[in-house]
Amino acid sequence: MLSIHQMNTYKPLNIAFTHGEGAWLHTTDGRKILDALAGIAVSGLGHAHPKLTKAITEQAGRLIHTSNLVNIPEQAALADKLCGLAAMDNVFFGNSGAEANECAIKIARLYGHQRGITNPQIIVMERAWHGRTLATLAATGSRKAQAGFEPLVTGFIRVPYNDINAIKAIAAHNPDVVAVLSEVLQGEGGIVEARADYLRELRTFCTEKNWLLMIDEVQSGIGRTGKWFAHQWAGIIPDVMPLAKGLGSGVPIGACLAHGKAAAVFKPGNHGTTFGGGPLVSVAALRTLQIMEEEGLLANATAMGVVIADGLKAALAGVAGVVEVRGQGLMLGLELNRSCGEIVEMALEDGLLTNVTQDSVVRILPPLIINESEAREIVKRLSAVVKRLLAKPSGISVEAA
């Protein structure tokens, strides 16, 4: 179904959709698919939410774009709302998660130069994912994604995830470190959570060292874990926080929020964008946040996450090959002891859209609006597919490989 004029960058599933309703997608051949992916943690309000559709349609009829050469009241209103929810001081709007992380990297580097550090270094994590631009690719912990794009941007020091001692060891020998960039819940890395005690200790250590703590909430933010931002479960406030994905409910928008000393780094001319924070995307994002509050979607993410996680654990109890169900809220992973990429096509045959990351982790990211019946249907369909997969003769397990 791809055109010969599309660059060969994707291997899409052999399926296309005509429209969606809530947590359901309708295919071009008339099938109805339960969405357990939400466009990779983007469509938190599901599909065709009437309140969001109305807001976008009305704004498109008034004004779509002006540029940041003029004041944009819709952007200002979104900035106020977002910073209030995050307890942050200011925000720069871009168009994607990669751009939000690029902004964070630039803040960290400029912060270092302002302190007299000519070669500022940022500590990043193994299995991290921050984007595919040259700088964010270098920060990302995937050799598969990096291969062929060398020389990589320098200035990053990689350490194991959840290991405060590794960070302290770097600090003892490298005076050029200016920041730590980390996810709280690694998405592409396999749905791996940072421990709350580690995050609190990291926050304290960054403060002691006068480093910026930069928390990438691109996938885990905007209510996906049951808090507005996943780091709030640990009771900390980062210095810099990149956002995107669920912020615009499918309308492309990224944001990089800053707090304290990080909020004072940029001056006019240090950073910019043509499209970022335009009237249309700002209205989509602000209305998304308002609808989430009106409909109690943070509490729903927590409750439905428990239904799915507990349901999968019960349905797959004692099944050989199931390693673990983990995650928080509606950002969940089901790890198997073997490669399981084929489960995506198998699930589609059973009317379920999902995804596999790190070769052996089924990633479950449904819209935040799902109800209990839909959550239990995800459990029913996915557990049946997993059992069928694991009943097949296994090759080399992931651990053995």
C-alpha positions in Angstrom: 0.0 0.0 0.0 3.1 2.3 0.1 3.7 4.6 -2.9 6.9 4.3 -4.7 7.4 7.9 -3.9 7.5 7.4 -0.2 11.0 7.0 1.3 11.9 3.4 2.3 12.0 4.2 6.1 9.1 2.1 7.4 7.9 -1.5 7.2 4.2 -0.8 8.0 1.7 -3.5 8.9 -0.5 -4.6 6.0 -3.5 -2.7 7.4 -4.9 0.8 7.0 -7.7 2.6 8.8 -10.6 4.8 7.6 -11.7 6.2 10.9 -11.8 5.7 14.6 -14.2 5.9 17.5 -12.9 6.0 21.1 -10.6 3.0 21.6 -11.6 1.4 18.3 -10.2 1.7 14.7 -12.0 0.7 11.5 -10.0 -0.8 8.7 -10.4 -0.2 4.9 -11.7 -3.8 4.6 -14.5 -3.3 7.2 -12.9 -4.8 10.3 -13.0 -3.2 13.8 -9.7 -3.2 15.7 -9.2 -2.6 19.4 -6.4 -0.1 19.8 -3.9 -1.0 22.5 -1.2 1.2 21.0 -2.8 4.7 20.7 -0.4 5.7 17.9 2.5 4.9 20.2 1.2 6.7 23.3 -0.1 9.6 21.3 -3.9 9.3 21.1 -4.7 9.5 24.8 -8.2 10.8 24.1 -8.8 8.0 21.7 -10.1 8.6 18.2 -12.6 11.3 17.1 -13.2 12.7 20.6 -16.1 15.1 20.0 -14.8 17.8 22.4 -11.3 17.8 20.8 -12.6 17.6 17.3 -14.9 20.6 17.9 -12.0 22.7 19.3 -9.6 21.8 16.4 -12.3 22.5 13.8 -13.3 25.8 15.2 -9.7 27.0 15.5 -8.8 25.8 12.0 -11.7 28.0 10.8 -10.2 31.0 12.6 -6.4 30.9 12.4 -3.9 28.0 11.8 -0.5 29.7 11.7 1.2 33.1 12.3 4.8 32.3 13.4 6.6 33.2 16.6 7.4 36.7 15.2 4.1 37.8 16.8 2.3 37.1 20.0 0.2 33.9 20.0 -2.4 34.1 22.8 -3.3 30.4 22.4 0.4 29.5 23.0 0.5 31.7 26.1 -2.6 30.0 27.6 -1.1 26.6 27.0 2.2 27.6 28.5 0.4 28.8 31.7 -1.6 25.6 32.0 1.3 23.2 31.3 3.7 24.9 33.7 1.1 24.9 36.3 0.5 21.2 36.1 4.3 20.5 36.0 5.4 23.1 38.6 7.9 24.4 36.0 8.7 28.0 35.2 8.7 28.3 31.4 8.4 26.3 28.2 9.6 26.2 24.6 7.2 24.7 22.0 8.4 22.6 19.0 6.9 19.9 16.9 8.0 16.6 18.2 9.7 14.6 21.0 13.1 14.7 19.2 12.9 18.5 18.9 12.0 18.7 22.6 15.0 16.7 23.5 17.2 18.7 21.2 16.0 21.8 23.1 17.0 20.1 26.4 20.4 19.3 25.0 21.0 22.8 23.9 19.9 24.2 27.3 22.4 21.9 29.0 25.3 22.8 26.7 24.6 26.6 26.9 24.2 26.2 30.7 27.7 24.6 30.8 29.2 27.3 28.6 27.7 30.0 30.8 29.5 28.4 33.7 32.8 28.4 31.9 32.8 24.7 30.8 34.0 24.6 27.2 33.3 20.9 26.6 30.0 20.2 28.5 29.1 16.6 28.9 25.7 15.0 29.5 25.2 11.7 31.2 22.7 9.4 29.4 21.4 5.9 30.0 21.8 2.5 28.4 18.8 1.5 26.3 17.6 5.1 26.4 15.6 6.5 23.5 15.5 10.3 22.9 15.0 10.6 19.1 16.5 10.2 15.7 18.0 13.7 15.0 21.8 13.6 15.1 22.1 14.9 18.7 19.2 12.9 20.1 20.4 9.8 18.2 23.8 10.1 20.0 22.0 10.4 23.3 19.9 7.3 22.4 21.2 4.0 23.7 20.6 1.9 20.5 23.5 0.9 18.3 21.0 -0.5 15.8 19.5 3.0 15.4 22.9 4.7 15.4 24.6 2.4 12.9 25.5 4.1 9.6 25.1 7.7 11.0 28.6 8.1 12.4 30.4 10.2 13.3 27.9 10.6 16.2 27.6 13.9 18.0 30.0 13.9 21.0 29.4 15.1 24.5 27.4 12.2 25.9 28.6 9.7 28.6 26.5 6.5 28.9 25.9 4.7 32.2 23.6 1.8 33.2 20.0 2.7 34.0 19.0 2.8 37.7 22.6 3.0 38.8 23.4 6.0 41.0 26.9 4.7 41.8 27.9 4.7 38.1 26.8 8.4 37.9 28.8 9.2 41.0 31.9 7.4 39.6 31.7 9.6 36.5 31.3 12.7 38.6 34.5 11.8 40.6 36.6 11.9 37.4 34.9 14.3 35.0 34.5 18.0 35.9 32.8 18.7 32.5 29.5 17.0 33.3 26.6 19.6 33.3 23.5 17.4 33.2 21.9 14.0 33.4 19.3 13.1 30.8 17.0 10.1 31.6 13.6 8.6 31.1 11.6 7.7 34.2 10.0 4.8 32.4 11.9 3.6 29.3 9.5 2.9 26.5 11.6 1.8 23.5 14.0 0.3 26.1 11.4 -2.3 27.1 9.1 -0.7 29.6 11.7 -0.5 32.4 10.9 1.7 35.4 13.4 3.8 37.3 13.2 3.1 41.0 11.7 6.0 43.1 14.5 5.9 45.6 17.0 6.1 42.7 15.2 9.1 41.2 15.2 10.9 44.5 18.8 10.3 45.1 19.6 11.4 41.5 17.7 14.6 42.1 19.7 15.3 45.3 23.0 14.5 43.6 22.3 16.7 40.6 21.5 19.6 43.0 24.7 19.0 44.9 26.8 19.0 41.8 25.0 21.9 40.2 24.0 19.7 37.3 20.7 19.9 35.4 18.4 16.9 35.9 16.6 16.5 32.6 13.7 14.0 32.6 12.4 12.8 29.2 8.7 12.5 29.5 7.9 12.3 25.8 6.3 8.8 26.1 5.5 8.6 29.8 4.0 12.1 30.3 0.6 13.6 29.9 -1.2 11.2 32.2 -0.1 7.9 30.8 1.2 6.5 34.1 -1.7 7.9 36.2 0.2 11.1 37.1 0.5 14.1 34.7 4.2 13.2 34.5 5.8 9.9 35.6 8.5 11.6 37.7 5.8 12.9 40.0 5.4 9.4 41.5 8.8 10.0 43.0 7.9 13.4 44.3 10.7 15.2 42.4 10.9 18.2 40.1 13.3 18.1 37.2 15.2 21.1 35.9 14.3 20.3 32.3 11.4 18.2 30.9 10.9 17.3 27.2 7.3 16.4 26.3 5.4 15.4 23.1 3.3 12.4 22.0 0.1 12.6 24.1 0.3 16.4 24.5 -1.6 17.2 21.2 -3.7 14.0 21.0 -2.3 13.4 17.5 -1.7 17.0 16.4 2.1 17.3 16.3 3.5 19.3 19.2 6.5 19.0 21.4 7.4 21.0 24.5 10.5 21.5 26.6 9.8 22.8 30.1 12.4 24.4 32.3 12.6 25.1 36.1 14.9 27.3 38.2 18.3 28.0 36.8 17.5 26.1 33.6 14.6 28.5 32.9 17.0 31.4 32.7 19.5 29.9 30.2 17.9 30.9 26.9 17.8 34.4 25.6 16.3 35.7 22.4 18.2 34.2 19.5 19.4 31.1 21.3 16.7 28.9 19.9 13.6 29.0 17.7 11.2 27.4 15.4 8.8 28.3 12.6 5.8 26.1 13.5 6.2 25.5 17.2 3.3 26.5 19.4 1.1 27.8 16.6 -2.6 28.6 17.3 -4.0 25.3 16.0 -1.6 23.0 17.9 -1.8 25.1 21.0 -5.6 24.9 21.1 -5.4 21.1 20.5 -2.9 20.6 23.4 -4.8 22.9 25.8 -8.1 21.3 25.1 -6.5 17.9 25.6 -5.3 18.8 29.1 -8.7 20.3 29.9 -10.6 17.2 28.7 -8.3 15.0 30.7 -9.2 16.9 33.8 -12.9 17.0 33.0 -13.1 13.3 32.4 -10.8 12.1 35.2 -8.4 10.4 32.9 -5.4 10.2 35.3 -7.5 8.2 37.7 -8.8 6.1 34.8 -5.3 5.4 33.6 -4.3 4.1 37.0 -7.5 2.0 37.4 -7.5 0.5 33.9 -3.8 -0.1 34.2 -4.4 -2.3 37.2 -7.2 -4.1 35.4 -4.9 -4.9 32.4 -1.8 -5.8 34.5 -3.6 -7.9 37.0 -5.7 -9.5 34.3 -2.6 -10.5 32.3 -0.9 -11.8 35.3 -3.9 -14.0 36.2 -4.5 -15.2 32.6 -0.9 -16.1 32.0 0.0 -17.4 35.5 2.1 -20.6 35.2 2.4 -20.2 31.4 6.0 -21.2 30.5 7.8 -18.4 28.6 6.1 -15.5 30.4 8.8 -13.5 32.2 7.0 -10.5 33.6 4.2 -8.0 33.4 5.5 -4.5 34.3 5.0 -0.8 34.0 2.6 1.8 35.5 -0.8 3.0 34.5 -1.4 2.5 30.8 2.2 2.2 30.0 2.7 -1.6 30.3 5.0 -4.2 29.0 4.6 -8.0 28.9 8.0 -9.6 28.6 8.5 -13.1 27.1 11.6 -15.3 27.1 11.8 -15.3 23.3 11.6 -13.0 20.3 8.0 -12.2 19.7 7.7 -9.8 16.8 5.2 -12.1 15.1 2.7 -11.5 17.9 1.8 -8.1 16.3 0.4 -9.8 13.2 -1.2 -12.5 15.3 -2.9 -10.0 17.5 -4.2 -8.1 14.5 -5.8 -11.2 13.2 -7.7 -11.3 16.6 -8.6 -7.6 16.3 -6.0 -6.1 18.5 -3.4 -3.5 17.6 -0.2 -3.6 19.7 3.5 -3.4 19.4 6.8 -5.2 20.4 9.9 -3.5 21.6 13.3 -4.8 22.6 12.5 -7.9 20.5 10.7 -9.7 23.4 8.4 -7.1 25.2 4.8 -6.6 24.1 4.1 -2.9 24.6 0.6 -2.0 25.8 -0.3 1.7 25.4 -4.1 2.0 25.0 -5.9 5.3 24.9 -6.5 6.8 28.4 -10.2 6.8 27.8 -10.7 3.0 27.7 -13.3 1.6 29.9 -13.2 -1.6 32.0 -14.9 -3.7 29.4 -12.3 -2.6 26.8 -9.5 -3.2 29.3 -10.7 -6.7 29.9 -11.0 -7.3 26.2 -7.3 -6.3 25.7 -6.4 -8.9 28.4 -8.6 -11.6 26.7 -7.3 -11.1 23.2 -3.7 -10.6 24.1 -3.4 -13.4 26.6 -4.9 -15.8 24.0 -2.4 -14.7 21.4 0.5 -15.0 23.8 -0.5 -18.6 24.7 -0.7 -19.5 21.0 2.7 -18.1 20.4 4.3 -19.8 23.4 2.7 -23.1 22.4 4.8 -23.1 19.3 8.2 -24.9 19.3 10.6 -22.3 20.6 14.0 -21.4 19.1 16.8 -19.8 21.1 15.4 -17.8 24.0 16.2 -14.1 24.3 18.3 -14.9 27.5 20.2 -17.6 25.8 20.9 -15.4 22.8 
